[in-house]
Each structure stands twice: as C-alpha cells, then as structure tokens.
C-alpha cells in the first residue's frame, strides 16, 4: 500500500494530515503517463479516455458531496482538529485523489498548450492582451476563493454547494493557468519580473517545510479559542 500510496484509501488513521497531497501527485502522474502512452499509440482511444477522466473528475466529487450533504468547503473547526480521522468529510472527500483530479487535468491541458505554441516564435501576446488576461485570471482566482467564504454567511441550496464543489478547484486552476501562460507568451510589467525574481528559488525550497509545520499554528489558534471562530474573509486568509 505504501509503495503505490493507497494508504489514505484504506488506512486513513495512519496518515499525517498534511501529507495528503503527496499520493495525489503520484496517482495523477502515473495516470497521466498511461494516458499519454495510449494517446501516442492510438489518438482516438487516448482522447476518449482523457475526456472520460475529465468528466469523471468533475462528476464524482459532486455526487459524493451531494449524497453525503457535505459543506462546500472543509472547515478547520475545533472538532476536526481534535480528531480529524473521525471527520467524515476529511477522510472521505478532502484527501482522496479522485476528488482533486480536475485541477491537475487543467494543469495538464495548460502544459499541452505551452508545448504546442512555445516553438512558434511569432506566437506572442501584445502587452494590452497580456494585461487583460492576467487581470481575468486574477479575478477568476479571487472570486473562486471568496465565493467559498460566502457559504458561511448565507443560506444556499445543496445543488449550489455541489456545483461549487465540482468547479471551484478546476476554475481556480484555470485562473492560475491563464496567468502562467500569459507570462510565458506575453510581457506583463511587474508580474513577469516579480515571478522571475531569483530569491523565489531558495524560498520555494523552503515552502514545503513551512507547509509541514504551519498546521501546528492552526491547531494552536483553535486550541486556545474559548468560543466558536467566526469565519470572515480576514480569518480565512490568516489561517489558510
């Protein structure tokens, strides 16, 4: 089970909370390689399998969320942090690879687009178009993130919550992909220079270490609370 990272499907209680995404990366990589090999051997078969996986990556999370009546977002409440392995939404939905595949597929498509158009030296975006695309990508990401927060402050139907669960991760990934591809094929003042800043290289290598320990801060903040935490926009950004 450990070799192919299937423990989180059968032995969830043995997994460290913050390592859920490592099996996801492994599973997605293996499946992507298999689909690519099939595509090179038979393009029609490869496309059919890819489209089927893309559709399943949207439908399956929606069905699981709708049937179980889960909240549209995973809340790091006191009850969850006290005993996360008994939290149904976390071990049944949040950490499972099949519920997170849609965003990876968007990234796969973005990589294919980059590989297709990169050799074309005359394929360049004007600065005006680059600015528009980056702005659109940023707005898509912001709206996706803060729409989830709104479910703490208003009533919503189960269908609406399910649609958000199905689309929030791939739509966020689309926003990220738009910005990255725009910076690759165009020139955006400040954005390109900011993303190309050399200190990001060593800082990126430290990011995983920060990721491993930051949940301790979340547990500490929740543990010292003497009343329910109000999830406003500031707290969402501060804690997560």
GIBEL-V465187 format. One record per backbone hydrogen bond with DSSP energy under -0.5 kcal/mol. NH is the residue of the N-H (numbers start at 1). CO is the residue of the C=O. If there is no record, write none. Layout:
nh = [NH NH]
co = [CO CO]
//
This chain:
nh = [5 6 7 9 10 10 11 14 15 19 20 22 23 24 25 26 27 28 29 30 31 32 33 34 35 36 37 38 39 40 41 42 46 47 48 49 50 51 52 53 54 55 56 57 58 58 59 60 62 63 64 65 66 67 68 69 70 75 77 81 82 83 86 87 88 91 92 93 94 95 96 99 100 104 105 106 107 108 109 110 111 112 113 114 115 116 117 118 120 121 123 124 125 130 131 132 133 134 135 136 137 138 139 140 141 142 143 144 145 146 147 148 149 150 151 151 152 153 154 161 162 163 164 165 166 167 168 171 172 173 174 175 176 177 178 179 180 181 182 183 184 185 186 189 191 192 194 195 196 197 200 201 203 204 205 206 206 207 208 210 211 212 213 214 215 216 217 217 218 219 220 221 222 223 224 225 231 232 236 237 238 239 240]
co = [2 1 1 6 6 7 7 11 12 16 17 19 19 20 21 22 23 24 25 26 27 28 29 30 31 32 33 34 35 36 37 38 42 43 44 45 46 47 48 49 50 51 52 53 54 55 55 56 58 59 60 61 62 63 64 65 65 73 75 77 78 79 83 84 86 87 88 89 89 90 93 96 97 100 101 102 103 104 105 106 107 108 109 110 111 112 113 114 117 119 120 122 185 126 127 128 129 130 131 132 133 134 135 136 137 138 139 140 141 142 143 144 145 146 147 148 149 150 150 157 158 159 160 161 162 163 164 167 168 169 170 171 172 173 174 175 176 177 178 179 180 181 182 187 189 188 190 191 192 194 197 198 199 200 201 202 203 203 204 206 207 208 209 210 211 213 213 214 214 215 216 217 218 219 220 222 229 230 232 233 234 235 236]
//
